[in-house]
Amino acid sequence: MQQKIGVLADVHGNLTALEAVIADAKNLGVTEFWSLGDIATYGPNTVTSYRLLHQENTTVFLQGNWESSYQEYERATTVDLDDAAEVAFLN
């Protein structure tokens, strides 16, 4: 049996594009997805993007540099409100 795997990377929270790519891939017979990282970004669609990937049989999740940065800010005990990068992750 031939298996088709969709490989996704650098979504950066662009849920509209992710939904379109997944729909196209499924129309082409893709039944499993691999995420090569950088699904996370600042903004409101990071969590929704991860939820969608979990619903769509994503069996591999690699950590990108944005996920590393996101985890770093989650562990931080203080946030510098004068640093735009730190404030962006709070959204």
N, CA, C and O atoms as CSV, one atom per row, in Angstrom:
chain,resi,resn,atom,element,x,y,z
A,1,MET,N,N,0.839,-1.186,0.000
A,1,MET,CA,C,0.000,0.000,0.000
A,1,MET,C,C,0.885,1.251,0.000
A,1,MET,O,O,1.803,1.379,0.809
A,2,GLN,N,N,0.595,2.145,-0.901
A,2,GLN,CA,C,1.344,3.394,-0.977
A,2,GLN,C,C,0.779,4.394,0.041
A,2,GLN,O,O,-0.434,4.543,0.184
A,3,GLN,N,N,1.691,5.071,0.738
A,3,GLN,CA,C,1.277,6.058,1.734
A,3,GLN,C,C,1.763,7.424,1.296
A,3,GLN,O,O,2.888,7.569,0.819
A,4,LYS,N,N,0.913,8.425,1.456
A,4,LYS,CA,C,1.304,9.797,1.149
A,4,LYS,C,C,1.375,10.591,2.448
A,4,LYS,O,O,0.433,10.613,3.241
A,5,ILE,N,N,2.518,11.241,2.642
A,5,ILE,CA,C,2.755,12.045,3.843
A,5,ILE,C,C,2.912,13.496,3.424
A,5,ILE,O,O,3.685,13.809,2.519
A,6,GLY,N,N,2.179,14.374,4.082
A,6,GLY,CA,C,2.318,15.811,3.855
A,6,GLY,C,C,3.314,16.385,4.843
A,6,GLY,O,O,3.194,16.164,6.049
A,7,VAL,N,N,4.288,17.114,4.346
A,7,VAL,CA,C,5.323,17.709,5.192
A,7,VAL,C,C,5.075,19.217,5.272
A,7,VAL,O,O,5.048,19.908,4.253
A,8,LEU,N,N,4.896,19.710,6.487
A,8,LEU,CA,C,4.562,21.111,6.721
A,8,LEU,C,C,5.670,21.789,7.519
A,8,LEU,O,O,6.275,21.175,8.397
A,9,ALA,N,N,5.929,23.043,7.212
A,9,ALA,CA,C,6.924,23.806,7.969
A,9,ALA,C,C,6.615,25.292,7.855
A,9,ALA,O,O,5.983,25.738,6.898
A,10,ASP,N,N,7.068,26.041,8.838
A,10,ASP,CA,C,6.985,27.504,8.817
A,10,ASP,C,C,5.568,28.036,8.634
A,10,ASP,O,O,5.335,28.958,7.852
A,11,VAL,N,N,4.639,27.451,9.355
A,11,VAL,CA,C,3.254,27.921,9.318
A,11,VAL,C,C,3.147,29.294,9.990
A,11,VAL,O,O,2.402,30.160,9.531
A,12,HIS,N,N,3.886,29.480,11.064
A,12,HIS,CA,C,3.922,30.755,11.797
A,12,HIS,C,C,2.530,31.294,12.122
A,12,HIS,O,O,2.275,32.493,12.012
A,13,GLY,N,N,1.641,30.398,12.519
A,13,GLY,CA,C,0.323,30.821,12.958
A,13,GLY,C,C,-0.625,31.265,11.864
A,13,GLY,O,O,-1.689,31.807,12.164
A,14,ASN,N,N,-0.274,31.052,10.598
A,14,ASN,CA,C,-1.142,31.446,9.480
A,14,ASN,C,C,-2.176,30.345,9.275
A,14,ASN,O,O,-2.012,29.472,8.423
A,15,LEU,N,N,-3.230,30.399,10.060
A,15,LEU,CA,C,-4.256,29.366,10.069
A,15,LEU,C,C,-4.958,29.240,8.719
A,15,LEU,O,O,-5.239,28.127,8.275
A,16,THR,N,N,-5.243,30.350,8.068
A,16,THR,CA,C,-5.925,30.313,6.768
A,16,THR,C,C,-5.100,29.517,5.756
A,16,THR,O,O,-5.640,28.671,5.044
A,17,ALA,N,N,-3.808,29.783,5.693
A,17,ALA,CA,C,-2.941,29.053,4.763
A,17,ALA,C,C,-2.831,27.589,5.169
A,17,ALA,O,O,-2.858,26.709,4.309
A,18,LEU,N,N,-2.707,27.318,6.461
A,18,LEU,CA,C,-2.598,25.942,6.932
A,18,LEU,C,C,-3.841,25.149,6.550
A,18,LEU,O,O,-3.728,24.023,6.066
A,19,GLU,N,N,-5.009,25.713,6.758
A,19,GLU,CA,C,-6.247,25.026,6.392
A,19,GLU,C,C,-6.289,24.723,4.890
A,19,GLU,O,O,-6.705,23.638,4.485
A,20,ALA,N,N,-5.859,25.679,4.074
A,20,ALA,CA,C,-5.862,25.489,2.619
A,20,ALA,C,C,-4.881,24.394,2.204
A,20,ALA,O,O,-5.204,23.560,1.358
A,21,VAL,N,N,-3.686,24.392,2.793
A,21,VAL,CA,C,-2.678,23.387,2.456
A,21,VAL,C,C,-3.154,21.990,2.868
A,21,VAL,O,O,-2.999,21.030,2.113
A,22,ILE,N,N,-3.726,21.884,4.051
A,22,ILE,CA,C,-4.225,20.588,4.513
A,22,ILE,C,C,-5.349,20.093,3.595
A,22,ILE,O,O,-5.376,18.917,3.232
A,23,ALA,N,N,-6.257,20.963,3.227
A,23,ALA,CA,C,-7.353,20.571,2.326
A,23,ALA,C,C,-6.803,20.085,0.986
A,23,ALA,O,O,-7.234,19.049,0.481
A,24,ASP,N,N,-5.858,20.823,0.409
A,24,ASP,CA,C,-5.251,20.411,-0.865
A,24,ASP,C,C,-4.541,19.071,-0.727
A,24,ASP,O,O,-4.665,18.198,-1.586
A,25,ALA,N,N,-3.798,18.920,0.363
A,25,ALA,CA,C,-3.057,17.674,0.581
A,25,ALA,C,C,-4.008,16.488,0.708
A,25,ALA,O,O,-3.760,15.425,0.139
A,26,LYS,N,N,-5.092,16.670,1.450
A,26,LYS,CA,C,-6.060,15.587,1.613
A,26,LYS,C,C,-6.731,15.243,0.284
A,26,LYS,O,O,-7.025,14.077,0.021
A,27,ASN,N,N,-6.972,16.249,-0.553
A,27,ASN,CA,C,-7.529,15.993,-1.885
A,27,ASN,C,C,-6.566,15.187,-2.749
A,27,ASN,O,O,-6.993,14.491,-3.670
A,28,LEU,N,N,-5.269,15.276,-2.458
A,28,LEU,CA,C,-4.247,14.524,-3.184
A,28,LEU,C,C,-3.961,13.162,-2.544
A,28,LEU,O,O,-3.078,12.433,-2.996
A,29,GLY,N,N,-4.703,12.829,-1.504
A,29,GLY,CA,C,-4.572,11.519,-0.879
A,29,GLY,C,C,-3.652,11.438,0.316
A,29,GLY,O,O,-3.328,10.339,0.766
A,30,VAL,N,N,-3.223,12.568,0.841
A,30,VAL,CA,C,-2.368,12.564,2.031
A,30,VAL,C,C,-3.207,12.136,3.237
A,30,VAL,O,O,-4.309,12.638,3.457
A,31,THR,N,N,-2.658,11.198,4.008
A,31,THR,CA,C,-3.365,10.701,5.193
A,31,THR,C,C,-2.589,10.935,6.492
A,31,THR,O,O,-3.109,10.698,7.582
A,32,GLU,N,N,-1.365,11.393,6.373
A,32,GLU,CA,C,-0.520,11.635,7.543
A,32,GLU,C,C,0.315,12.886,7.290
A,32,GLU,O,O,0.747,13.141,6.166
A,33,PHE,N,N,0.534,13.660,8.348
A,33,PHE,CA,C,1.329,14.885,8.218
A,33,PHE,C,C,2.520,14.845,9.166
A,33,PHE,O,O,2.464,14.253,10.245
A,34,TRP,N,N,3.596,15.490,8.734
A,34,TRP,CA,C,4.773,15.722,9.564
A,34,TRP,C,C,4.974,17.218,9.655
A,34,TRP,O,O,4.891,17.916,8.644
A,35,SER,N,N,5.236,17.719,10.844
A,35,SER,CA,C,5.513,19.134,11.057
A,35,SER,C,C,7.000,19.324,11.310
A,35,SER,O,O,7.560,18.744,12.241
A,36,LEU,N,N,7.635,20.138,10.476
A,36,LEU,CA,C,9.070,20.378,10.614
A,36,LEU,C,C,9.381,21.608,11.460
A,36,LEU,O,O,10.519,22.076,11.474
A,37,GLY,N,N,8.390,22.132,12.159
A,37,GLY,CA,C,8.635,23.217,13.103
A,37,GLY,C,C,8.183,24.574,12.626
A,37,GLY,O,O,7.747,24.756,11.489
A,38,ASP,N,N,8.301,25.507,13.524
A,38,ASP,CA,C,7.880,26.897,13.329
A,38,ASP,C,C,6.394,27.025,13.021
A,38,ASP,O,O,5.983,27.785,12.144
A,39,ILE,N,N,5.608,26.266,13.760
A,39,ILE,CA,C,4.157,26.441,13.723
A,39,ILE,C,C,3.815,27.659,14.576
A,39,ILE,O,O,2.880,28.400,14.272
A,40,ALA,N,N,4.577,27.854,15.634
A,40,ALA,CA,C,4.344,28.949,16.580
A,40,ALA,C,C,4.761,30.294,15.993
A,40,ALA,O,O,5.629,30.390,15.126
A,41,THR,N,N,4.115,31.302,16.496
A,41,THR,CA,C,4.445,32.691,16.205
A,41,THR,C,C,3.705,33.547,17.212
A,41,THR,O,O,2.906,33.030,17.994
A,42,TYR,N,N,3.951,34.812,17.207
A,42,TYR,CA,C,3.130,35.672,18.040
A,42,TYR,C,C,1.804,35.865,17.319
A,42,TYR,O,O,1.737,35.801,16.091
A,43,GLY,N,N,0.770,36.098,18.079
A,43,GLY,CA,C,-0.539,36.275,17.471
A,43,GLY,C,C,-1.501,35.192,17.902
A,43,GLY,O,O,-1.119,34.259,18.608
A,44,PRO,N,N,-2.743,35.309,17.482
A,44,PRO,CA,C,-3.811,34.488,18.036
A,44,PRO,C,C,-3.959,33.092,17.430
A,44,PRO,O,O,-4.722,32.295,17.975
A,45,ASN,N,N,-3.281,32.753,16.348
A,45,ASN,CA,C,-3.579,31.483,15.679
A,45,ASN,C,C,-2.581,30.361,15.929
A,45,ASN,O,O,-2.704,29.294,15.327
A,46,THR,N,N,-1.616,30.568,16.782
A,46,THR,CA,C,-0.651,29.510,17.070
A,46,THR,C,C,-1.340,28.312,17.705
A,46,THR,O,O,-1.174,27.190,17.229
A,47,VAL,N,N,-2.100,28.520,18.759
A,47,VAL,CA,C,-2.755,27.416,19.468
A,47,VAL,C,C,-3.741,26.708,18.544
A,47,VAL,O,O,-3.789,25.478,18.522
A,48,THR,N,N,-4.515,27.456,17.793
A,48,THR,CA,C,-5.483,26.861,16.865
A,48,THR,C,C,-4.776,26.060,15.782
A,48,THR,O,O,-5.278,25.016,15.365
A,49,SER,N,N,-3.633,26.521,15.323
A,49,SER,CA,C,-2.857,25.783,14.314
A,49,SER,C,C,-2.401,24.445,14.869
A,49,SER,O,O,-2.493,23.427,14.183
A,50,TYR,N,N,-1.903,24.434,16.115
A,50,TYR,CA,C,-1.498,23.173,16.736
A,50,TYR,C,C,-2.684,22.232,16.900
A,50,TYR,O,O,-2.573,21.035,16.635
A,51,ARG,N,N,-3.802,22.765,17.329
A,51,ARG,CA,C,-4.997,21.924,17.499
A,51,ARG,C,C,-5.411,21.289,16.173
A,51,ARG,O,O,-5.746,20.105,16.122
A,52,LEU,N,N,-5.385,22.076,15.112
A,52,LEU,CA,C,-5.731,21.545,13.797
A,52,LEU,C,C,-4.767,20.437,13.394
A,52,LEU,O,O,-5.202,19.396,12.901
A,53,LEU,N,N,-3.475,20.639,13.591
A,53,LEU,CA,C,-2.499,19.613,13.234
A,53,LEU,C,C,-2.716,18.323,14.019
A,53,LEU,O,O,-2.557,17.230,13.476
A,54,HIS,N,N,-3.078,18.448,15.288
A,54,HIS,CA,C,-3.355,17.255,16.094
A,54,HIS,C,C,-4.593,16.524,15.577
A,54,HIS,O,O,-4.658,15.296,15.649
A,55,GLN,N,N,-5.557,17.251,15.067
A,55,GLN,CA,C,-6.780,16.634,14.532
A,55,GLN,C,C,-6.537,15.947,13.190
A,55,GLN,O,O,-7.300,15.061,12.804
A,56,GLU,N,N,-5.502,16.338,12.489
A,56,GLU,CA,C,-5.258,15.864,11.124
A,56,GLU,C,C,-4.186,14.790,11.030
A,56,GLU,O,O,-3.509,14.695,10.007
A,57,ASN,N,N,-4.013,13.984,12.060
A,57,ASN,CA,C,-3.073,12.871,12.040
A,57,ASN,C,C,-1.641,13.326,11.751
A,57,ASN,O,O,-0.968,12.782,10.875
A,58,THR,N,N,-1.194,14.322,12.494
A,58,THR,CA,C,0.205,14.740,12.419
A,58,THR,C,C,0.971,13.863,13.396
A,58,THR,O,O,0.753,13.925,14.606
A,59,THR,N,N,1.871,13.044,12.857
A,59,THR,CA,C,2.559,12.041,13.670
A,59,THR,C,C,3.968,12.450,14.060
A,59,THR,O,O,4.567,11.835,14.943
A,60,VAL,N,N,4.512,13.487,13.411
A,60,VAL,CA,C,5.856,13.960,13.723
A,60,VAL,C,C,5.797,15.467,13.954
A,60,VAL,O,O,5.302,16.216,13.112
A,61,PHE,N,N,6.299,15.893,15.087
A,61,PHE,CA,C,6.426,17.320,15.390
A,61,PHE,C,C,7.882,17.602,15.739
A,61,PHE,O,O,8.373,17.133,16.766
A,62,LEU,N,N,8.569,18.357,14.905
A,62,LEU,CA,C,9.909,18.816,15.236
A,62,LEU,C,C,9.810,20.231,15.803
A,62,LEU,O,O,8.904,20.987,15.453
A,63,GLN,N,N,10.726,20.571,16.658
A,63,GLN,CA,C,10.724,21.890,17.280
A,63,GLN,C,C,11.539,22.864,16.436
A,63,GLN,O,O,12.707,22.618,16.135
A,64,GLY,N,N,10.911,23.960,16.064
A,64,GLY,CA,C,11.610,25.012,15.331
A,64,GLY,C,C,12.134,26.075,16.275
A,64,GLY,O,O,11.920,26.014,17.486
A,65,ASN,N,N,12.820,27.044,15.706
A,65,ASN,CA,C,13.374,28.100,16.553
A,65,ASN,C,C,12.278,28.942,17.202
A,65,ASN,O,O,12.487,29.474,18.293
A,66,TRP,N,N,11.122,29.078,16.566
A,66,TRP,CA,C,10.040,29.847,17.182
A,66,TRP,C,C,9.465,29.103,18.383
A,66,TRP,O,O,9.105,29.727,19.381
A,67,GLU,N,N,9.375,27.773,18.296
A,67,GLU,CA,C,8.913,27.018,19.455
A,67,GLU,C,C,9.903,27.155,20.604
A,67,GLU,O,O,9.500,27.279,21.760
A,68,SER,N,N,11.176,27.134,20.297
A,68,SER,CA,C,12.202,27.316,21.330
A,68,SER,C,C,12.050,28.671,22.005
A,68,SER,O,O,12.104,28.766,23.231
A,69,SER,N,N,11.861,29.710,21.217
A,69,SER,CA,C,11.690,31.056,21.764
A,69,SER,C,C,10.422,31.153,22.599
A,69,SER,O,O,10.414,31.763,23.668
A,70,TYR,N,N,9.358,30.549,22.104
A,70,TYR,CA,C,8.083,30.578,22.819
A,70,TYR,C,C,8.235,29.914,24.188
A,70,TYR,O,O,7.763,30.444,25.193
A,71,GLN,N,N,8.885,28.768,24.225
A,71,GLN,CA,C,9.099,28.077,25.500
A,71,GLN,C,C,9.970,28.905,26.444
A,71,GLN,O,O,9.756,28.901,27.656
A,72,GLU,N,N,10.933,29.601,25.894
A,72,GLU,CA,C,11.793,30.459,26.712
A,72,GLU,C,C,10.964,31.538,27.411
A,72,GLU,O,O,11.160,31.808,28.595
A,73,TYR,N,N,10.043,32.148,26.675
A,73,TYR,CA,C,9.211,33.199,27.277
A,73,TYR,C,C,8.201,32.629,28.256
A,73,TYR,O,O,7.847,33.288,29.234
A,74,GLU,N,N,7.732,31.413,28.005
A,74,GLU,CA,C,6.814,30.790,28.956
A,74,GLU,C,C,7.496,30.531,30.302
A,74,GLU,O,O,6.851,30.606,31.348
A,75,ARG,N,N,8.794,30.228,30.279
A,75,ARG,CA,C,9.547,29.955,31.511
A,75,ARG,C,C,10.004,31.232,32.212
A,75,ARG,O,O,10.429,31.189,33.366
A,76,ALA,N,N,9.922,32.343,31.534
A,76,ALA,CA,C,10.418,33.599,32.106
A,76,ALA,C,C,9.574,34.004,33.311
A,76,ALA,O,O,8.354,33.839,33.319
A,77,THR,N,N,10.238,34.529,34.312
A,77,THR,CA,C,9.518,34.995,35.498
A,77,THR,C,C,9.120,36.462,35.364
A,77,THR,O,O,8.214,36.939,36.048
A,78,THR,N,N,9.811,37.165,34.472
A,78,THR,CA,C,9.455,38.559,34.219
A,78,THR,C,C,9.449,38.796,32.712
A,78,THR,O,O,10.100,38.077,31.954
A,79,VAL,N,N,8.723,39.788,32.303
A,79,VAL,CA,C,8.649,40.169,30.896
A,79,VAL,C,C,9.011,41.638,30.793
A,79,VAL,O,O,8.486,42.472,31.530
A,80,ASP,N,N,9.904,41.945,29.880
A,80,ASP,CA,C,10.314,43.328,29.652
A,80,ASP,C,C,9.304,43.975,28.707
A,80,ASP,O,O,9.333,43.725,27.502
A,81,LEU,N,N,8.428,44.791,29.239
A,81,LEU,CA,C,7.377,45.415,28.433
A,81,LEU,C,C,7.909,46.461,27.464
A,81,LEU,O,O,7.162,46.950,26.617
A,82,ASP,N,N,9.177,46.810,27.572
A,82,ASP,CA,C,9.798,47.722,26.612
A,82,ASP,C,C,10.432,46.970,25.432
A,82,ASP,O,O,10.924,47.591,24.490
A,83,ASP,N,N,10.419,45.636,25.488
A,83,ASP,CA,C,10.990,44.805,24.413
A,83,ASP,C,C,9.838,44.262,23.572
A,83,ASP,O,O,9.072,43.419,24.041
A,84,ALA,N,N,9.711,44.734,22.341
A,84,ALA,CA,C,8.594,44.352,21.472
A,84,ALA,C,C,8.523,42.846,21.254
A,84,ALA,O,O,7.427,42.294,21.159
A,85,ALA,N,N,9.670,42.167,21.173
A,85,ALA,CA,C,9.673,40.720,20.958
A,85,ALA,C,C,9.031,39.993,22.118
A,85,ALA,O,O,8.277,39.042,21.908
A,86,GLU,N,N,9.312,40.420,23.339
A,86,GLU,CA,C,8.719,39.776,24.508
A,86,GLU,C,C,7.222,40.070,24.596
A,86,GLU,O,O,6.435,39.190,24.944
A,87,VAL,N,N,6.840,41.271,24.290
A,87,VAL,CA,C,5.421,41.643,24.346
A,87,VAL,C,C,4.643,40.869,23.288
A,87,VAL,O,O,3.504,40.474,23.537
A,88,ALA,N,N,5.231,40.642,22.108
A,88,ALA,CA,C,4.547,39.939,21.024
A,88,ALA,C,C,4.137,38.538,21.448
A,88,ALA,O,O,3.062,38.075,21.067
A,89,PHE,N,N,4.959,37.858,22.221
A,89,PHE,CA,C,4.625,36.512,22.642
A,89,PHE,C,C,3.511,36.476,23.672
A,89,PHE,O,O,2.954,35.407,23.923
A,90,LEU,N,N,3.172,37.579,24.264
A,90,LEU,CA,C,2.109,37.619,25.261
A,90,LEU,C,C,0.723,37.614,24.639
A,90,LEU,O,O,-0.253,37.320,25.330
A,91,ASN,N,N,0.607,37.932,23.353
A,91,ASN,CA,C,-0.713,38.013,22.703
A,91,ASN,C,C,-1.444,36.733,22.784
A,91,ASN,O,O,-2.566,36.631,22.288
